[in-house]
Amino acid sequence: MTDTRADTTRDMDQMAEASFGDYVALLKPRVMSLVVFTALVGVLVAPTPMHPFLAMTSILFIALGAGASGALNMWWDADIDAVMKRTARRPVPAGKVKPGEALGVGMALSGISVVMLWLAANLVSALLLAFTIFFYAVVYSMWLKRSTPQNIVIGGAAGAFPPMIGWAVATGGVSVESVLMFALIFMWTPPHFWALALFMKEDYSNAGVPMLTVTHGRKSTRTHILVYTILLAPVAIGAAFTSIGGPIYLATALVLNAGFLLGAWRIWRRDEVQAEADKYAVEKQVFRFSLYYLFLHFGAFLAEAALRPYGIGGW
């Protein structure tokens, strides 16, 4: 894999200069949008009000930090991205952005985002952002992703930090509520990505990434999806009984977790003959549902916070 990365880097360094749109894609805007949303929810549901300008400025720097992580990930993973259908068109493997440029953008945005968040909000949130960038770029991308089938389980922490950072922006600290928001995303990540891995077929195997489907097989992956979805449900529902929860969130969580559990059970019952026959329709449905699952949970947190002043949200 080292030789492959060296060859890939050498070839890409000879490519033409990138456009502005290529640099935007380098920051993984779709991932950034989820980071922005969950971090914003963390700010808005916190008990400490913030001036709107400071809140939005802080969210901007959190978004830049997410973009920095994306750029560093694309720089490091250029060799495996090039052989996976899902990622082959990314700016670095496609030859639109040179690896050295991706590294430079990632490092520059990392420094800017952390320092500016410190100035705009507080040191705790800045340190959490710095740790998140380090965790995603180094712990997950450089170590876990290529070395263990637990890559998604442990690496999911990187995507779970944004609401905790948002909470720290507003309060200057960490609480049970922010830890539960972190835990919700952390426990959601494995079944979400394993559902994707099931219908991505041989992508991870061809790239040499030890995803669970490659190391333990598809049957084991289906069992893991069910187990993690079962473990996720009490975490998600338990958040309803904290200061950021309430009847709206509880109703939302009950419905969504029942739906997710049903989807995970349907995946667990299937074998590869059935999955091949309908082109992994169930797996794709569960993957799409998992996206709505996370968005609607955090939307319910937001609804509780918005309605609480009117005596509707909260307990």
ChimeraX attribute file (.defattr): number of C-alpha atoms within 10 A of each C-alpha:
attribute: neighborCount
match mode: 1-to-1
recipient: residues
	/A:1	11
	/A:2	8
	/A:3	9
	/A:4	12
	/A:5	15
	/A:6	12
	/A:7	12
	/A:8	19
	/A:9	21
	/A:10	13
	/A:11	14
	/A:12	20
	/A:13	17
	/A:14	10
	/A:15	14
	/A:16	11
	/A:17	13
	/A:18	15
	/A:19	11
	/A:20	9
	/A:21	10
	/A:22	15
	/A:23	19
	/A:24	13
	/A:25	17
	/A:26	26
	/A:27	27
	/A:28	19
	/A:29	16
	/A:30	9
	/A:31	14
	/A:32	21
	/A:33	13
	/A:34	18
	/A:35	24
	/A:36	22
	/A:37	19
	/A:38	29
	/A:39	26
	/A:40	25
	/A:41	24
	/A:42	27
	/A:43	28
	/A:44	22
	/A:45	25
	/A:46	22
	/A:47	13
	/A:48	13
	/A:49	12
	/A:50	16
	/A:51	9
	/A:52	10
	/A:53	10
	/A:54	15
	/A:55	19
	/A:56	15
	/A:57	16
	/A:58	29
	/A:59	24
	/A:60	17
	/A:61	24
	/A:62	30
	/A:63	25
	/A:64	23
	/A:65	30
	/A:66	31
	/A:67	28
	/A:68	31
	/A:69	30
	/A:70	24
	/A:71	31
	/A:72	28
	/A:73	24
	/A:74	28
	/A:75	28
	/A:76	20
	/A:77	20
	/A:78	25
	/A:79	23
	/A:80	23
	/A:81	23
	/A:82	19
	/A:83	16
	/A:84	18
	/A:85	12
	/A:86	11
	/A:87	18
	/A:88	17
	/A:89	14
	/A:90	19
	/A:91	27
	/A:92	34
	/A:93	26
	/A:94	16
	/A:95	23
	/A:96	21
	/A:97	25
	/A:98	25
	/A:99	26
	/A:100	14
	/A:101	17
	/A:102	24
	/A:103	17
	/A:104	16
	/A:105	21
	/A:106	27
	/A:107	17
	/A:108	13
	/A:109	22
	/A:110	25
	/A:111	14
	/A:112	15
	/A:113	24
	/A:114	24
	/A:115	18
	/A:116	17
	/A:117	27
	/A:118	19
	/A:119	12
	/A:120	20
	/A:121	21
	/A:122	19
	/A:123	18
	/A:124	18
	/A:125	28
	/A:126	27
	/A:127	16
	/A:128	19
	/A:129	28
	/A:130	19
	/A:131	15
	/A:132	23
	/A:133	27
	/A:134	17
	/A:135	21
	/A:136	24
	/A:137	24
	/A:138	17
	/A:139	17
	/A:140	21
	/A:141	22
	/A:142	16
	/A:143	15
	/A:144	20
	/A:145	21
	/A:146	18
	/A:147	15
	/A:148	16
	/A:149	18
	/A:150	15
	/A:151	21
	/A:152	22
	/A:153	18
	/A:154	19
	/A:155	22
	/A:156	23
	/A:157	20
	/A:158	24
	/A:159	22
	/A:160	25
	/A:161	26
	/A:162	33
	/A:163	30
	/A:164	27
	/A:165	31
	/A:166	34
	/A:167	29
	/A:168	26
	/A:169	33
	/A:170	24
	/A:171	20
	/A:172	16
	/A:173	16
	/A:174	16
	/A:175	12
	/A:176	11
	/A:177	22
	/A:178	24
	/A:179	16
	/A:180	19
	/A:181	26
	/A:182	23
	/A:183	21
	/A:184	23
	/A:185	24
	/A:186	21
	/A:187	23
	/A:188	25
	/A:189	24
	/A:190	24
	/A:191	27
	/A:192	23
	/A:193	17
	/A:194	22
	/A:195	25
	/A:196	17
	/A:197	21
	/A:198	24
	/A:199	18
	/A:200	17
	/A:201	14
	/A:202	15
	/A:203	20
	/A:204	20
	/A:205	15
	/A:206	12
	/A:207	16
	/A:208	16
	/A:209	20
	/A:210	19
	/A:211	24
	/A:212	23
	/A:213	23
	/A:214	20
	/A:215	14
	/A:216	12
	/A:217	12
	/A:218	19
	/A:219	16
	/A:220	13
	/A:221	24
	/A:222	25
	/A:223	17
	/A:224	18
	/A:225	24
	/A:226	22
	/A:227	16
	/A:228	19
	/A:229	25
	/A:230	18
	/A:231	13
	/A:232	23
	/A:233	20
	/A:234	14
	/A:235	18
	/A:236	25
	/A:237	20
	/A:238	15
	/A:239	25
	/A:240	25
	/A:241	15
	/A:242	13
	/A:243	17
	/A:244	25
	/A:245	24
	/A:246	22
	/A:247	16
	/A:248	18
	/A:249	26
	/A:250	20
	/A:251	13
	/A:252	20
	/A:253	26
	/A:254	15
	/A:255	11
	/A:256	22
	/A:257	21
	/A:258	14
	/A:259	16
	/A:260	22
	/A:261	20
	/A:262	15
	/A:263	21
	/A:264	26
	/A:265	18
	/A:266	15
	/A:267	23
	/A:268	19
	/A:269	12
	/A:270	15
	/A:271	12
	/A:272	12
	/A:273	10
	/A:274	13
	/A:275	16
	/A:276	11
	/A:277	9
	/A:278	9
	/A:279	13
	/A:280	21
	/A:281	14
	/A:282	19
	/A:283	24
	/A:284	16
	/A:285	12
	/A:286	24
	/A:287	24
	/A:288	14
	/A:289	16
	/A:290	23
	/A:291	13
	/A:292	12
	/A:293	22
	/A:294	20
	/A:295	13
	/A:296	16
	/A:297	23
	/A:298	25
	/A:299	17
	/A:300	24
	/A:301	27
	/A:302	23
	/A:303	21
	/A:304	25
	/A:305	23
	/A:306	15
	/A:307	13
	/A:308	15
	/A:309	10
	/A:310	8
	/A:311	9
	/A:312	15
	/A:313	21
	/A:314	22
	/A:315	15
